[in-house]
Amino acid sequence: MAEHNELGKAGEILAQEMLLKKGYEILETNWIYQKAEIDILAQKEKNTIVVVEVKTRNNEAIGKPEEFISKKKIRLLVMAADAYVQENDLDVEVRFDVVAVILNEKYQNVRHIEDAFYFFQ
């Protein structure tokens, strides 16, 4: 497996652990719809599904992890979230969060950004 794939998987594991500690239930991981993949689908409040995009980098030299989420990726996440809600016949609100991870041999930082798409507008 390529080094960046290993880094991404490690970031997703850290994100799941952090969400569990915060009281979230992990519903799905790496859920795929057409060309879109939702890293984590989680729930804390009964009436809200949280779509979590995990972005992992080994440093912030060229920018924060969350700055690498494109508008195209956001559109794909929205499409996939809609499909998930419809396929599971859910009557819920959907919130889009980002977990930004910096991970290297000497440093680890995991930040949870709720309602992250407001950040990108």
N, C-alpha and C positions, 0 to 999 in steps of 0.2 A: 504494500500500500504506500502511496506517495506520502511524503512527510506532511504536506499541507492537509491531506485527508486525515492523517492521524491526529494532527493538531485540532482539526474541526471536530472529530469524534470526542476527543478529550474535553473540548469546550462544551459540547452537548451534554456530556456526563456531568460536568460541573454545574451546568445550568439546571439540569434535572434535580440534582442534589439540593441546590439552593432553593428551587421552587418548592420541593417537598418540605424543607425546613420552614418555609414561610406559610405552610398549610395548604398548598395546592395539591390537587389530585392530578396525576398524569394520566390522561385519557388515551393518548396515542403519541408515538414518536415516529418521525420520518414518514408521515402520511402523504401519499402521492395521489394527485389528481391531474391527469393529462401531463402537462409539462411543469407542473408546480409541485413543490414539496414543502410541507409544513414541518418544521423541525420538531416542535412540541405543541400538542393540543392539551390544554390543562383547564382545570376548573377549581375555583375557590368558593364563589357564590353560586348558588343553585341556578340562577337565571342568567349566568354569563359564562360563555366559552372564551378562553384566552388562547389566541394564536400567538405562538412565540417563535420569533426568528432569532437564532443564535448566530452571532458573528464573533469569530475568534481570530485573534492576531497574536504574534509573538512580541510585538511592541507597538507603540503609537508614533513611531518616527514619521510615518507618512499620513497619519490621521487616526482618529478613533474608529474602532470597529464598526460602530453604527453608521458612520459616514459612508460605508461601502455598500449600503443597501440602495439599489437603483429604483427608479420609478417603475421600471418594468417588473422588478421583483415584487414590489408592493402590489401592482396590478395582479400578478399571478397569485399572490397570497390571498388577496381579496376574493378572486375567483375560486380558489381552492376552499377557502373558508365557507363560501356560499354553498359549494357542492357538499361539503361535510355536513352542514346544517340540514340541507335538503335530503341527503341520503339517509340521515339518521332521524328525520322527521322531528327536529328540535324546535322548540319555541323559546329561543334564548337571544340575548344580546351577544354581540361578538366584539371583543376588544383585541387590539393588536399590540403586543409588547415585544421588546427586544431585550435579549440578554447579551451584553457586550462583555467579552472575555479577553483579557490579556494574560497570556500564559507562556512562560519560558522557564529555563532551568532555575532562575534566581527569583522569579516574581510571578505572582498569581493575583489577579483582580477580576472579580465577577460583579457586574453592575446590572440591575434590573431596571429597565425603563418602561414604566407603564404608559399606556396610550401613546405609544411611540410614534405613530403616524402623524400626530399633531406636531411632533418635533420636526418632521420632514417637510412640512408644508411651507 
